[in-house]
Amino acid sequence: MELKNKEWKINDKLLFENVAVVEEIDKKAFDNNYIFTVNDVGVAMEVVDKIGKQLTREMGDISLGYGNSQALVFFSHNTPNNSLPIFGLQENIKF
């Protein structure tokens, strides 16, 4: 797969020939004033990071999404690994 002009050229054409990028996400979940106020963003990120570390302890450091991307992208059939794992993984956790 390669990205050219915002279209993925997929080598395996069994499912799709082209997938267009319809929107680029330029903000992370914990950017100031995106979702949380400047006063709340630190605490919110700390809680999500702590829970994310418990959920992903055997997957490497992806507690805030792969590459610390902090994405808020979800689908009915799966959750991408760059999204916050608290929304896609289920397990017993401790607060």
C-alpha positions as CSV (number, residue, x, y, z in Angstrom):
1,M,0.0,0.0,0.0
2,E,1.1,3.5,-0.7
3,L,-0.4,6.9,-0.3
4,K,-0.5,9.1,-3.4
5,N,-2.6,12.3,-3.6
6,K,-4.6,11.2,-0.6
7,E,-5.5,7.9,-2.1
8,W,-4.3,4.5,-0.9
9,K,-3.2,2.3,-3.7
10,I,-3.9,-1.2,-2.4
11,N,-1.9,-4.1,-3.8
12,D,-4.5,-6.7,-2.8
13,K,-7.6,-5.7,-4.8
14,L,-9.8,-8.4,-3.2
15,L,-11.6,-5.8,-1.1
16,F,-11.0,-2.3,-2.4
17,E,-9.1,-0.8,-5.3
18,N,-8.8,2.7,-3.9
19,V,-9.5,4.2,-0.5
20,A,-9.7,8.0,-0.4
21,V,-8.7,10.0,2.7
22,V,-11.8,12.2,3.3
23,E,-10.5,14.1,6.3
24,E,-7.1,14.6,7.9
25,I,-7.1,14.7,11.7
26,D,-4.7,17.4,12.9
27,K,-5.5,17.5,16.6
28,K,-4.7,15.0,19.4
29,A,-7.2,14.2,22.0
30,F,-5.2,16.0,24.7
31,D,-4.3,19.2,22.8
32,N,-5.2,22.2,25.0
33,N,-8.8,23.4,24.5
34,Y,-9.7,20.7,22.0
35,I,-11.7,18.5,24.4
36,F,-10.4,19.5,27.8
37,T,-9.7,22.9,29.2
38,V,-6.1,23.9,30.0
39,N,-6.8,23.2,33.7
40,D,-8.2,19.7,33.1
41,V,-6.1,18.3,30.2
42,G,-3.2,17.2,32.5
43,V,-5.4,15.2,34.8
44,A,-7.5,13.7,32.0
45,M,-4.4,12.6,30.1
46,E,-2.9,11.1,33.3
47,V,-6.0,9.0,33.9
48,V,-6.3,7.8,30.3
49,D,-2.6,7.0,30.2
50,K,-2.7,5.0,33.4
51,I,-5.7,3.0,32.2
52,G,-4.2,2.6,28.7
53,K,-0.9,1.2,30.2
54,Q,-2.9,-1.5,32.0
55,L,-4.8,-2.4,28.9
56,T,-1.8,-2.5,26.6
57,R,0.9,-3.8,29.0
58,E,1.8,-6.6,26.6
59,M,1.6,-4.5,23.4
60,G,4.4,-2.0,24.0
61,D,4.0,1.7,24.8
62,I,0.7,2.5,23.1
63,S,-1.3,3.7,26.1
64,L,-2.1,6.9,24.2
65,G,-2.4,5.3,20.8
66,Y,0.4,4.1,18.5
67,G,3.1,6.8,18.2
68,N,1.3,8.9,20.9
69,S,-1.2,9.9,18.3
70,Q,-4.1,10.2,20.7
71,A,-6.5,9.6,17.9
72,L,-10.3,9.5,18.4
73,V,-11.1,7.3,15.4
74,F,-13.4,4.3,15.8
75,F,-15.4,1.9,13.6
76,S,-18.2,-0.5,14.4
77,H,-16.0,-3.4,13.4
78,N,-12.7,-2.4,15.1
79,T,-10.6,0.4,16.6
80,P,-7.3,1.4,15.0
81,N,-4.2,1.1,17.1
82,N,-3.5,4.8,17.0
83,S,-6.8,5.5,18.9
84,L,-7.0,5.7,22.6
85,P,-7.1,2.1,23.8
86,I,-9.6,2.8,26.6
87,F,-12.3,3.0,23.9
88,G,-11.4,-0.2,22.0
89,L,-10.0,-2.7,24.6
90,Q,-11.9,-4.3,27.4
91,E,-10.4,-5.7,30.5
92,N,-10.6,-5.4,34.3
93,I,-8.6,-2.4,35.3
94,K,-7.7,-0.7,38.6
95,F,-8.1,3.0,39.3
